[in-house]
Amino acid sequence: MLDIIALNKTYRTGDRALDDVSLTLPKGQVVGLIGPSGAGKSTLIRCINRLVEPSAGEVRLNGTALTSLSGQGLRQARRRIGMIFQEYALVERLTVMENVLSGRLGYVSFWRSFTRRFPGRDIARAYQLLERVGLSDHVDKRADALSGGQRQRVGIARALEQEPELLLVDEPTASLDPRTSRQIMRLLTEICRENELPAIVNIHDVLLAKQFTDRIIGLRAGKVVFDGRPEELTENVLTEIYGAEDWQAMRNGAMESAEDEADARAQATRLFETT
Ligand SMILES: Nc1ncnc2c1ncn2[C@@H]1O[C@H](COP(=O)(O)OP(=O)(O)OP(=O)(O)O)[C@@H](O)[C@H]1O
């Protein structure tokens, strides 16, 4: 369980990025974090793993106060938090398996990691995870030979190889096409439920967030302005989060891309039928 209590962040520039944010995430819950640019989404995610220092407030992960840790204690706590990134952050010249095993680097000794001699248990887990994310046939491929969707699957497997207690996911689908985005969100949410893993997913795409997450938190100017079930995210709420003009523009953009995708699919079906 993750507890965020009265979290505040004001950057040295004076920007108040988080304004008294409190929330509790039970095991297995996937939260979609939405809000306009500059609302504080990345700051919130970074304050949880302390890549950004909160100005005030507390973050507790299964009873450990992450906000009071430093040095070795903080390093150990960070191992318990899996990160998944928009640009995958893989080591391109390493294989899929090596990238997944790099999720264990915080656990194995320097010498073992230097010689890449991981314990058998870690390797067995990596195989299992690669099977779960659908990459069993690509174990020895180099990361730079994979498609975007496959890379993100490696990113998911690497985060899980850490045996995390929390997943922080930053725009996991921003570099993917709509179909692959849905596949990745489906995989991610299924895995969280199977493993009772809580996750916070910073996501621009409101429709994807509504379709796949259990709960949505809307930030605006550093404040939580919505916290509820996806079906409660009405047009009125979205207008409050994004402002009328921006929400209309986003909505029209989303509808256009859905229509483009439907057109492309119809075209492909016709092509298939005539060949
Ligand atoms: N390192 C920094 N120094 C100063 N101000 C910052 C810094 N990082 C973010 N901010 C400010 O904090 C506020 C929140 O930024 P943040 O990046 O968390 O928003 P966001 O919701 O993730 O935006 P986006 O969707 O565009 O990534 C903004 O006003 C931003 O300008």
The ligand as an SDF file (V2000), in Angstrom:
LIG
                    3D

 31 33  0  0  0  0  0  0  0  0999 V2000
   13.2630   21.2700  -12.2440 N   0  0  0  0  0  0  0  0  0  0  0  0
   12.3230   22.2150  -12.1710 C   0  0  0  0  0  0  0  0  0  0  0  0
   12.6280   23.4580  -11.7600 N   0  0  0  0  0  0  0  0  0  0  0  0
   11.6830   24.4120  -11.6720 C   0  0  0  0  0  0  0  0  0  0  0  0
   10.3790   24.2200  -11.9670 N   0  0  0  0  0  0  0  0  0  0  0  0
   10.0220   23.0080  -12.3860 C   0  0  0  0  0  0  0  0  0  0  0  0
   10.9590   21.9400  -12.5150 C   0  0  0  0  0  0  0  0  0  0  0  0
   10.3080   20.8270  -12.9620 N   0  0  0  0  0  0  0  0  0  0  0  0
    9.0160   21.1970  -13.1000 C   0  0  0  0  0  0  0  0  0  0  0  0
    8.8330   22.5040  -12.7580 N   0  0  0  0  0  0  0  0  0  0  0  0
    7.5650   23.2510  -12.7540 C   0  0  0  0  0  0  0  0  0  0  0  0
    6.6610   22.5610  -11.9040 O   0  0  0  0  0  0  0  0  0  0  0  0
    5.3620   22.5410  -12.4720 C   0  0  0  0  0  0  0  0  0  0  0  0
    4.9050   21.0910  -12.6530 C   0  0  0  0  0  0  0  0  0  0  0  0
    5.7360   20.4690  -13.6500 O   0  0  0  0  0  0  0  0  0  0  0  0
    5.6180   18.9120  -14.0150 P   0  0  0  0  0  0  0  0  0  0  0  0
    6.7100   18.6210  -15.0020 O   0  0  0  0  0  0  0  0  0  0  0  0
    5.5620   18.1200  -12.7830 O   0  0  0  0  0  0  0  0  0  0  0  0
    4.1920   18.8750  -14.7470 O   0  0  0  0  0  0  0  0  0  0  0  0
    3.5370   17.7360  -15.6500 P   0  0  0  0  0  0  0  0  0  0  0  0
    2.1100   17.6830  -15.2630 O   0  0  0  0  0  0  0  0  0  0  0  0
    4.3230   16.4860  -15.5500 O   0  0  0  0  0  0  0  0  0  0  0  0
    3.6770   18.3490  -17.1090 O   0  0  0  0  0  0  0  0  0  0  0  0
    3.8670   17.5820  -18.5450 P   0  0  0  0  0  0  0  0  0  0  0  0
    2.5920   16.8380  -18.7810 O   0  0  0  0  0  0  0  0  0  0  0  0
    4.0680   18.7270  -19.4910 O   0  0  0  0  0  0  0  0  0  0  0  0
    5.0710   16.7020  -18.4080 O   0  0  0  0  0  0  0  0  0  0  0  0
    5.4390   23.3560  -13.7550 C   0  0  0  0  0  0  0  0  0  0  0  0
    5.0700   24.6700  -13.4710 O   0  0  0  0  0  0  0  0  0  0  0  0
    6.9080   23.2830  -14.1190 C   0  0  0  0  0  0  0  0  0  0  0  0
    7.3030   24.4070  -14.8440 O   0  0  0  0  0  0  0  0  0  0  0  0
  1  2  1  0
  2  3  1  0
  2  7  2  0
  3  4  2  0
  4  5  1  0
  5  6  2  0
  6  7  1  0
  6 10  1  0
  7  8  1  0
  8  9  2  0
  9 10  1  0
 10 11  1  0
 11 12  1  0
 11 30  1  0
 12 13  1  0
 13 14  1  0
 13 28  1  0
 14 15  1  0
 15 16  1  0
 16 17  2  0
 16 18  1  0
 16 19  1  0
 19 20  1  0
 20 21  2  0
 20 22  1  0
 20 23  1  0
 23 24  1  0
 24 25  2  0
 24 26  1  0
 24 27  1  0
 28 29  1  0
 28 30  1  0
 30 31  1  0
M  END
$$$$
